[in-house]
Amino acid sequence: MQLLSDAGGLHGHTYAIDALVAAMALRAPGPVLVLTSDRDDWSKLCGDRVQIKDV
């Protein structure tokens, strides 16, 4: 998955699930809010293209 590679080589099933959800968020129209306990990984996957909130 290119998204994982672009995010600094993240790998494994946990990151694959995050990457799938991130890809859907990046394709969604309008502002997207992601609630997560792992801001660092989501920042790597989505950059500043989604709004990230800690839970």
Contacts in CASP RR format, 6 or more apart in sequence:
PFRMAT RR
TARGET T0000
AUTHOR 0000-0000-0000
METHOD contacts of the structure
MODEL  1
MQLLSDAGGLHGHTYAIDALVAAMALRAPGPVLVLTSDRDDWSKLCGDRV
QIKDV
1 16 0 8 1.000
1 19 0 8 1.000
3 19 0 8 1.000
3 22 0 8 1.000
3 23 0 8 1.000
3 45 0 8 1.000
4 10 0 8 1.000
4 11 0 8 1.000
4 15 0 8 1.000
4 16 0 8 1.000
4 19 0 8 1.000
4 45 0 8 1.000
7 15 0 8 1.000
7 19 0 8 1.000
7 41 0 8 1.000
7 44 0 8 1.000
7 45 0 8 1.000
8 44 0 8 1.000
10 18 0 8 1.000
10 19 0 8 1.000
10 41 0 8 1.000
10 44 0 8 1.000
10 45 0 8 1.000
15 41 0 8 1.000
18 38 0 8 1.000
18 41 0 8 1.000
18 42 0 8 1.000
18 45 0 8 1.000
19 45 0 8 1.000
21 34 0 8 1.000
22 34 0 8 1.000
22 42 0 8 1.000
22 45 0 8 1.000
22 46 0 8 1.000
22 50 0 8 1.000
25 32 0 8 1.000
25 34 0 8 1.000
25 46 0 8 1.000
25 50 0 8 1.000
26 32 0 8 1.000
26 46 0 8 1.000
26 49 0 8 1.000
26 50 0 8 1.000
31 51 0 8 1.000
32 49 0 8 1.000
32 50 0 8 1.000
32 51 0 8 1.000
33 50 0 8 1.000
33 51 0 8 1.000
33 52 0 8 1.000
33 53 0 8 1.000
34 42 0 8 1.000
34 46 0 8 1.000
34 50 0 8 1.000
34 51 0 8 1.000
34 52 0 8 1.000
34 53 0 8 1.000
35 53 0 8 1.000
35 54 0 8 1.000
35 55 0 8 1.000
36 42 0 8 1.000
36 52 0 8 1.000
36 53 0 8 1.000
36 54 0 8 1.000
36 55 0 8 1.000
37 54 0 8 1.000
37 55 0 8 1.000
39 52 0 8 1.000
39 54 0 8 1.000
42 50 0 8 1.000
42 52 0 8 1.000
43 52 0 8 1.000
46 52 0 8 1.000
END
